[in-house]
Amino acid sequence: MANTRKQRKKIPKKRAVKWIVSALVIAAILVVGAVVGTVVGAVINPPAWDPEALFGSETTILYDKNEDPFYNLYFEENRIQVPLSAVPDDLKNAFLSIEDQQFYKHHGINFFAIARALYVDITKGSLAQGASTITQQLARTAFLNPEKTWERKIKEMVISFQLESKYSKDEIFKFYLNRINFGSGAWGVQTASQIYFDKDIEELTLAESALIAGLVQRPNAYSPFKNPELAKKRRSIVLNTMVDCGYITKAQAEEAKEEPIKLNEKTIIAERYGYFVDYVIDEADRILGELGLYDDPREVIFKGGLKIYTTMDPKAQLAAEETYAKASSFPQAQSKSGQTLQSSMVLLDHRTGAIQCLIGGREYTHKRGFNRAVDMLRQPGSAFKPVAVFGPALEKGYTPGYMLEDAPVTYKIGGETWSPGNYDGKYRGMINMRTAVQYSVNIYAVKLADQIGMKNGIAFAENLGITSLVKAGRANDMNLSTALGGITKGVSPLELASAYGCFANKGIRAQHHVITKIVAKNGSTIYTHRPEEKRVMTEATAWMMTDMLQNVVRAGTGSNAQISGVACAGKTGTTQNDRDAWFVGFTPNYSAAVWMGDDKEETMNRTYGGSYPARIWKAVMTSVASGGSFSVLSGITQVAICQKSGKLASAACPQEDTSMGYV
């Protein structure tokens, strides 16, 4: 009986094993069948192709906030064909080293690399690892959509075999070098050489050849215009790979690594909307990358026939460009060494976060180059006080009438002493917060920051969207110099404009954005912006801060920003040694930040936040701002405050010492 029972227990296990094996076999057959079917289909019905397809494209159109087209994105206009014989050996070898070391040995496919990539793809459960040869890259960019699907991968291999059977290796290499995207509006090696170095490819040095070859993988990230340090690191990787492949010696590589990157400083193009378009392209690249629909989002942007709907207000953008084109906007605005100052500006609708206009520099010299409105981080000076001191103080219960003594003070920080001073060198005795804001009194701001704690100030600033603050490490912002805008990395004009928009928008932060919708060439909408709103302070805090900032424009350091018939609020900022000048402010509908300074952070000559930046802010804001005032918060009562005591004015307080405040 015991044996019989054991046998009965074993029978279900055997059956289970058979079922599992059968299921696995069936699954394997289905998978193999699907793969074989896809391969057969790709072979029987390959995509139609001819040499002309190697250079085809479909225009992408950008639309403004009124849904009117304002810009076409091409790639053909920036391509110059060159024969392979014109390409120097260093440039060819750089590409072969970093992109396809087995190019002249394989027949279009590197099966070892595919096996490695396949393993990574399977373990990750998605198409994540690339293994494309130069031939495959040409097949994909010329004849296929860059979608991440197995079917496309198989078609890519089929076309690669066809290319290899119809063309010689040199012909394929020539097609590739003339077609590939190098960023900054450059398609093909000759155009890349001209745009980046202002020379023909025959004149390229070894270091320049390595830099150009290194751009192909990530043209935007490795752009020497946008990220010179990252471009330099990428160049070193290419040079090291060339050494490993035996194309150059280690000594040659080390010498090339020491060569400074001398970029083309000429004005390549002068066109409208340039900086705004650049930011749209970067954001579209990011959005499409997050959607994961394409292998190469940047290529789809330039040849995919997309319709990209943006937030640009043409009236504001053109007003900004015209203002920046006028010499009178920058009279004698130079550094003390004689260098011409730079400037940037962002204007947005703080109610929605929509960026209406964007200027990344006084002249637009390079496509996809350095954009000072979004890429640059500079110290904001006193323009940071509302964000890191006064705003958080109001949120903790302080009022505009809170009194502190404006007198010399010394702090011990890290074993050293620090004695902050006021910009004008004056001391006013007992003053309230409203006066400190109006005249940008540093001593008051530092003392108030010491009371509320810089930790609270930084938390408040981050809640308003400031992302560049450093909270740990040897050099950090957890100190009182942050109260005066002396922050480690600095802040971008875009983030500072957006932060001020939170005051204007009654304490609500609307996430800034520049794209509202992206439509594919087949008419399907592949992206729609979803508004992101977050309350970052009480409405009372926002209102009191707005009220104080209006005084800055009415009769304080920002009086040059006054617009007749329009309620304006804002704050000036000038950093230590006059290296940066800011004006950041808002009307009931729009917020904007203007920065001015020298790219090398040299001291400026007679330039401060309340001068040229405030005037530029006014000139551009006038084009879009309409009349009206900031609505008074319900429950707020206007009263007379004694400026000497900070309390409600009594009969004992002389009339000349009273000011109007709110409780």
HELIX and SHEET records of a PDB file:
HELIX    1   1 ALA A    2  ILE A   44  1                                  43    
HELIX    2   2 PRO A   51  PHE A   55  5                                   5    
HELIX    3   3 GLU A   76  ASN A   78  5                                   3    
HELIX    4   4 LEU A   84  ALA A   86  5                                   3    
HELIX    5   5 ASP A   89  GLU A   99  1                                  11    
HELIX    6   6 PHE A  111  LYS A  124  1                                  14    
HELIX    7   7 ILE A  134  PHE A  143  1                                  10    
HELIX    8   8 TRP A  150  LYS A  166  1                                  17    
HELIX    9   9 LYS A  169  ARG A  179  1                                  11    
HELIX   10  10 VAL A  189  PHE A  197  1                                   9    
HELIX   11  11 ILE A  201  GLU A  203  5                                   3    
HELIX   12  12 LEU A  206  GLY A  214  1                                   9    
HELIX   13  13 PRO A  228  ASP A  244  1                                  17    
HELIX   14  14 LYS A  250  LYS A  257  1                                   8    
HELIX   15  15 GLY A  274  LEU A  291  1                                  18    
HELIX   16  16 PRO A  297  LYS A  303  1                                   7    
HELIX   17  17 PRO A  314  ALA A  325  1                                  12    
HELIX   18  18 ALA A  327  SER A  329  5                                   3    
HELIX   19  19 GLY A  381  PHE A  384  5                                   4    
HELIX   20  20 LYS A  385  LYS A  385  1                                   1    
HELIX   21  21 PRO A  386  PHE A  390  3                                   5    
HELIX   22  22 GLY A  391  GLU A  395  1                                   5    
HELIX   23  23 MET A  433  GLN A  438  1                                   6    
HELIX   24  24 ASN A  442  ILE A  452  1                                  11    
HELIX   25  25 MET A  454  ASN A  463  1                                  10    
HELIX   26  26 LEU A  480  LEU A  484  5                                   5    
HELIX   27  27 PRO A  493  ALA A  504  1                                  12    
HELIX   28  28 GLU A  539  ALA A  555  1                                  17    
HELIX   29  29 SER A  559  ALA A  561  5                                   3    
HELIX   30  30 GLN A  576  ASP A  578  5                                   3    
HELIX   31  31 TYR A  612  MET A  621  1                                  10    
HELIX   32  32 GLN A  655  ASP A  657  5                                   3    
SHEET    1   A 5 PRO A  69  LEU A  73  0                                        
SHEET    2   A 5 THR A  60  TYR A  63 -1                                        
SHEET    3   A 5 LYS A 307  THR A 310  1                                        
SHEET    4   A 5 ILE A 515  VAL A 519 -1                                        
SHEET    5   A 5 THR A 525  THR A 528 -1                                        
SHEET    1   B 5 ALA A 354  ILE A 359  0                                        
SHEET    2   B 5 GLN A 342  ASP A 349 -1                                        
SHEET    3   B 5 TYR A 590  GLY A 597 -1                                        
SHEET    4   B 5 ASP A 580  PHE A 586 -1                                        
SHEET    5   B 5 ALA A 569  THR A 574 -1                                        
SHEET    1   C 2 MET A 403  ASP A 406  0                                        
SHEET    2   C 2 GLY A 429  ASN A 432 -1                                        
SHEET    1   D 2 TYR A 411  ILE A 413  0                                        
SHEET    2   D 2 GLU A 416  TRP A 418 -1                                        
SHEET    1   E 2 ILE A 508  ALA A 510  0                                        
SHEET    2   E 2 GLU A 533  ARG A 535 -1                                        
SHEET    1   F 2 GLN A 638  CYS A 642  0                                        
SHEET    2   F 2 THR A 658  TYR A 662 -1                                        
END                                                                             
